[in-house]
Amino acid sequence: MSALNSSPETNSSSAPGGLLEELERRQDEVLAQIDELDAKVSALLKEMGVTETDSAEIETGKYAA
């Protein structure tokens, strides 16, 4: 038996609407993780002296290496 099958949360997803609630909960967790990663990347870029303007110039091809 896998860890997913033995989870009590799996049992609740068999109730009407339970699967949708489980998917929404997981989506919220993933979005929170993405926000945390975005904050970490932004902080790292700031430490390195990279600004949003620099990033925009690179994306639009205005940056000359």
MIFIVO-862456 format. One line per 4 residues: their letters; for each residue x, y, z of N, C-alpha, C. Coordinates in nm, 2 decimals. Layout:
BEGIN
A	X,Y,Z,X,Y,Z,X,Y,Z  ... .
***
This chain:
BEGIN
MSAL	0.08,-0.12,0.00,0.00,0.00,0.00,0.09,0.12,0.00  0.06,0.22,-0.09,0.14,0.34,-0.10,0.10,0.44,0.01  0.19,0.54,0.03,0.16,0.64,0.13,0.04,0.72,0.10  0.01,0.74,-0.03,-0.11,0.81,-0.07,-0.24,0.74,-0.03 .
NSSP	-0.24,0.61,-0.05,-0.36,0.53,-0.02,-0.38,0.52,0.13  -0.28,0.53,0.21,-0.30,0.51,0.35,-0.33,0.64,0.42  -0.33,0.75,0.35,-0.36,0.89,0.40,-0.50,0.90,0.44  -0.53,0.96,0.56,-0.67,0.98,0.59,-0.74,1.08,0.50 .
ETNS	-0.66,1.17,0.43,-0.71,1.27,0.34,-0.77,1.20,0.22  -0.71,1.09,0.18,-0.76,1.02,0.06,-0.90,0.97,0.09  -0.93,0.92,0.21,-1.06,0.87,0.24,-1.17,0.98,0.24  -1.13,1.10,0.27,-1.23,1.21,0.27,-1.26,1.26,0.13 .
SSAP	-1.17,1.23,0.03,-1.19,1.27,-0.10,-1.30,1.18,-0.17  -1.34,1.07,-0.11,-1.44,0.98,-0.17,-1.58,1.04,-0.14  -1.59,1.13,-0.05,-1.72,1.19,-0.02,-1.75,1.29,-0.13  -1.88,1.32,-0.15,-1.92,1.41,-0.26,-1.85,1.55,-0.24 .
GGLL	-1.78,1.59,-0.35,-1.71,1.72,-0.34,-1.58,1.71,-0.28  -1.54,1.59,-0.22,-1.42,1.58,-0.15,-1.30,1.59,-0.24  -1.31,1.53,-0.36,-1.19,1.54,-0.45,-1.16,1.68,-0.49  -1.27,1.75,-0.52,-1.25,1.89,-0.55,-1.19,1.97,-0.44 .
EELE	-1.23,1.95,-0.32,-1.17,2.01,-0.20,-1.03,1.98,-0.18  -0.99,1.85,-0.21,-0.85,1.81,-0.20,-0.77,1.87,-0.30  -0.82,1.88,-0.43,-0.74,1.95,-0.53,-0.73,2.10,-0.50  -0.83,2.16,-0.45,-0.82,2.30,-0.42,-0.72,2.32,-0.31 .
RRQD	-0.71,2.24,-0.21,-0.62,2.25,-0.10,-0.48,2.23,-0.15  -0.46,2.13,-0.24,-0.32,2.11,-0.29,-0.28,2.23,-0.38  -0.38,2.28,-0.46,-0.34,2.40,-0.54,-0.30,2.52,-0.45  -0.37,2.54,-0.34,-0.34,2.65,-0.25,-0.20,2.63,-0.20 .
EVLA	-0.16,2.50,-0.16,-0.03,2.47,-0.11,0.08,2.50,-0.21  0.05,2.46,-0.34,0.15,2.49,-0.44,0.17,2.63,-0.47  0.06,2.71,-0.47,0.06,2.85,-0.50,0.14,2.92,-0.39  0.12,2.88,-0.26,0.20,2.93,-0.15,0.35,2.90,-0.17 .
QIDE	0.38,2.78,-0.21,0.52,2.75,-0.23,0.58,2.83,-0.34  0.50,2.86,-0.45,0.55,2.94,-0.56,0.58,3.08,-0.51  0.49,3.13,-0.43,0.51,3.27,-0.37,0.64,3.27,-0.29  0.66,3.17,-0.21,0.78,3.17,-0.13,0.91,3.16,-0.22 .
LDAK	0.90,3.08,-0.32,1.02,3.07,-0.41,1.04,3.20,-0.48  0.93,3.27,-0.52,0.94,3.40,-0.59,1.01,3.50,-0.50  0.97,3.50,-0.38,1.03,3.59,-0.28,1.18,3.56,-0.26  1.22,3.44,-0.26,1.36,3.40,-0.24,1.44,3.44,-0.36 .
VSAL	1.38,3.42,-0.48,1.45,3.45,-0.60,1.47,3.60,-0.61  1.36,3.68,-0.58,1.37,3.82,-0.58,1.48,3.87,-0.49  1.48,3.82,-0.37,1.58,3.86,-0.27,1.72,3.83,-0.32  1.74,3.71,-0.38,1.87,3.68,-0.43,1.91,3.77,-0.54 .
LKEM	1.82,3.80,-0.63,1.85,3.89,-0.74,1.89,4.03,-0.69  1.81,4.07,-0.59,1.84,4.20,-0.53,1.98,4.20,-0.47  2.02,4.10,-0.40,2.16,4.09,-0.34,2.26,4.09,-0.45  2.23,4.04,-0.57,2.33,4.04,-0.68,2.32,4.17,-0.76 .
GVTE	2.23,4.26,-0.73,2.23,4.38,-0.79,2.15,4.38,-0.92  2.07,4.28,-0.94,1.99,4.27,-1.07,1.86,4.34,-1.04  1.82,4.43,-1.12,1.69,4.50,-1.11,1.59,4.45,-1.21  1.46,4.49,-1.18,1.36,4.45,-1.28,1.38,4.51,-1.41 .
TDSA	1.44,4.63,-1.42,1.47,4.69,-1.55,1.57,4.61,-1.62  1.67,4.56,-1.55,1.77,4.48,-1.61,1.71,4.35,-1.67  1.62,4.29,-1.60,1.55,4.17,-1.65,1.47,4.20,-1.77  1.39,4.31,-1.77,1.31,4.35,-1.88,1.39,4.38,-2.00 .
EIET	1.51,4.44,-1.99,1.59,4.47,-2.10,1.65,4.34,-2.16  1.68,4.24,-2.08,1.73,4.11,-2.13,1.62,4.04,-2.20  1.49,4.04,-2.15,1.38,3.97,-2.21,1.34,4.04,-2.35  1.36,4.17,-2.36,1.32,4.24,-2.48,1.43,4.25,-2.58 .
GKYA	1.55,4.20,-2.54,1.66,4.20,-2.64,1.74,4.33,-2.64  1.71,4.42,-2.54,1.78,4.55,-2.54,1.91,4.54,-2.47  1.94,4.42,-2.41,2.06,4.40,-2.33,2.17,4.36,-2.43  2.28,4.43,-2.43,2.40,4.40,-2.51,2.51,4.34,-2.43 .
A	2.54,4.21,-2.45,2.64,4.14,-2.37,2.78,4.18,-2.41 .
***
